[in-house]
Amino acid sequence: MSATGHRPWTVGLDGIVVAVRLTPKGGRDALEGIEEMADGRPVVRARVRAAASDGAANAALIRLVARSLAVAPRDVSLVAGATARLKRLKIAGHGAAEWVARAFSAPPAL
């Protein structure tokens, strides 16, 4: 977790929104833990093999997050950052907060 103790997600009534920093063409598909940006904002670090063209990297990110959290890909949607490295994903469902907390509770093995 970041040094400030903040989490890169916010909980809403119908799910959560997660801040993600995506590296396309990263050589592998992986969620690499939580990092703090230079401005202090916490984000989940992710990388995918797909290139950032025609939405391929975004689709790969959605599949990766869904698989990691054991939710259906239809429950994960991109709400901001379609063409940016920093993205916001919404994970729908009443159990979304528990899924995310479980997935990111352990420190990354870097």
C-alpha positions, -999 to 999 in steps of 0.1 A, spaced: 0 0 0 11 36 -5 31 54 22 1 76 30 -22 46 36 -48 57 10 -64 31 -12 -67 35 -50 -104 27 -49 -136 43 -37 -167 25 -27 -201 34 -41 -236 20 -38 -234 -1 -69 -197 -11 -68 -163 5 -66 -141 26 -89 -104 18 -90 -76 40 -102 -51 21 -125 -18 30 -141 -16 8 -172 16 -2 -191 7 -16 -225 31 -39 -243 44 -48 -209 56 -83 -218 30 -100 -196 -4 -95 -181 -1 -87 -144 -14 -66 -116 17 -54 -98 4 -39 -66 -3 -4 -54 20 26 -59 19 63 -51 21 87 -80 44 118 -78 14 139 -67 5 115 -39 -24 97 -55 -24 59 -51 -30 37 -81 -29 0 -90 0 -8 -113 -9 -30 -141 7 -42 -173 -7 -61 -203 9 -77 -234 -16 -60 -257 -6 -28 -276 -24 5 -270 -42 5 -303 -79 1 -311 -87 -4 -274 -68 -37 -272 -49 -28 -241 -81 -16 -224 -99 -48 -232 -69 -68 -219 -69 -48 -187 -106 -55 -182 -101 -92 -187 -71 -92 -163 -89 -74 -135 -120 -96 -139 -99 -127 -138 -79 -115 -108 -110 -106 -88 -130 -137 -99 -158 -116 -114 -174 -116 -149 -157 -93 -174 -191 -76 -179 -189 -64 -143 -157 -44 -150 -160 -13 -172 -137 16 -182 -152 49 -169 -123 72 -176 -89 73 -194 -96 54 -226 -66 69 -243 -45 77 -212 -21 57 -191 -41 65 -160 -75 49 -160 -106 45 -138 -123 11 -138 -157 5 -122 -163 -30 -107 -200 -36 -103 -217 -56 -76 -222 -55 -38 -192 -77 -31 -168 -56 -53 -151 -39 -23 -143 -72 -6 -129 -86 -39 -106 -56 -44 -95 -55 -7 -87 -92 -9 -68 -89 -42 -47 -59 -31 -42 -66 6 -8 -83 3 22 -62 -6 34 -67 -42 62 -91 -48 85 -70 -69 
